[in-house]
């Protein structure tokens, strides 16, 4: 049980398996906003063949006590099947995907292509004036790529938010 006097903040990646029904996402978000908890990243998608179940991945931060409260409140929502704090329950993988638009010509364009190659980003669209890169990885890797593209001609960024899964044989379902 977390120490109630602990004021150390930590990030938590929480996976929630829910019935795929109207209003569930609004209820989850309402739980956070109603209590003043911050959502740093939120992804949701159906995960079974019949599209009956959805997986919500939430990245949030708080003290151990706050994160335990969040998990308990999520677990009480109907139709939640399971709540898992991937950051505490063992090794897990977490990734984001993003699209990055860079505008430029000449040397800036060439530098953008060199950096994209070094970061293993793919060109998914190109015009004579712009490039759009697709990149998947950990958040800090994506942040580094964005920072390097700023002086070259960064125009726009779109990120999916974090998706995460436990390593090994254990699972949410």
N, C-alpha and C positions, 0 to 999 in steps of 0.2 A: 504494500500500500504506500503511495507517495506520502512524503512528509508534508503536512499541511502548512508548515512554515517555509517551505521551499519556494523561493521567488526567482529561481533560475528559469529563464525562458528557453524553450527548445522548439524546433520545428517538428511537426508530426505529419506523416502521410497516412491518412485513414482511408481504408477501403470499406465500402458499404454495399452489400448485396440487397436489392430491393425488388418488390414487384414493379413491373413496368406499367404503371398506371398514371392517369392524369392527376396532376397536383402533387406528386411525391417530391419532385425537385423543389417546388415552391415551399413545401413544408420543411425540407432540409435547410434551405437557405433562410427561411423564416426563423428556424431555431437559432441559427448563428446571429442574424441581425437583431433579433429580439433580445438577445443576451449580451450584445456588444462584442461578440467574437468575430475575428477577422478571417476571411477566406482568402488565402494567397493564390490558390489555384483550384479550379473545379472542372472536372471532366465527367461525362456521363454517356453511356451507350448501352444498348441491349447486348447481352452476352450469351444467350442460349438460342437454340434453333427455332423455338416457337416465339421468340421475342417477348416472353413473359417476364424475364428477369433482366434487370439492368444493374450495372456496376457503376457506382459513383466513387470517384477518387477525389479526396479533399486534402489539400495541403493547408495547414493552419499552424499557428504558433501560440504558445502560452506556457504557463507553469505546468508541472506535472498534474497538479490538482485541477487546473482548468481543463486540461486535455482529458483527464479522467471523467470530468463532468460532461464534456462534449460527447465522449463515447457512450456514457450511460444514457444521456438524453437521446442520442441517435438510436440506441438500442431499444428505447421505449416507443419510438415512432412505429406506427403500423403503416405500411407493410414492410418493415425492415426485417430481413432474414438473418443477417450477420454483420457485425462491425469488427474490423480488425485494424489495429495500429501497427502498420507494417514496420515502422521505425523501431518498435520495441520487440516485435515477435520474431526477429531473426533477420538474416540477410535477405535483401530484396533488390529488385531492379526498378529504377525510376527514370523515365525518359520524357522528353517533350519533342514536338515537331514544330518547326517554324518555317514561314516563308519570309524572305527578305528581299526587298526591291532596292536596287542600287542604280542610280542614274549617273552616267558619265561616259566620256569618250576617251580615246587615246590611251595614255599611260594609266589613268585612273581605272579604266575598264580592264586593262591587262593586269593591274595590281589586284583588282577585285577577283579576277579569275584565278590568279596565283594563290590568293588567300583561301578562296573557296576550295581549291584542290588540296591545300594543306589541312583544311578542316573537314575534308570529305563531304562538302556540300555539293549538291547536284544543281546544274542549271536546268530549270524547268520552263523558262520562257526567256526569250531574248528578242530585243528590237535593236535598231541602230543606236538608240539612246539609253536603253535600260537593260538590266539583267534581273531575273528573279531566281533566287536560290532556294532550294529546299534542304533543310538540315534537321537531323534528329540526334539527340544526345542529352546529356545531363545539363541542367539549367546553367551551371557556371560555364560550360563550354559554349553554349548558345550566347550567353552574355558577352563572352570574350570576342566571339565573331562579330557581334553587333558593334562593340566598341572599336574594333579594327575597321569596320566599314564606315563609321561616322565621317572621318575626314576624306574618304574616297567619294562619298556621294550617297550615303544612306538616305532613302526616301520614305520607306514604310516597312513596318514589321507586323506580322500576324503570328501569334503563338497559340498552340492548342491547349496548353496547360499540361500538368504532369499526369502521366499514366504510370501505374506501378503494379508490380506483382511479386509475390514471395518467391524466393529461389527454392529449389528442391521439390520434394514430392507433396508438401502441404499446399493447401489452396483455400480460397474463400468459399467456394461452393461445396 
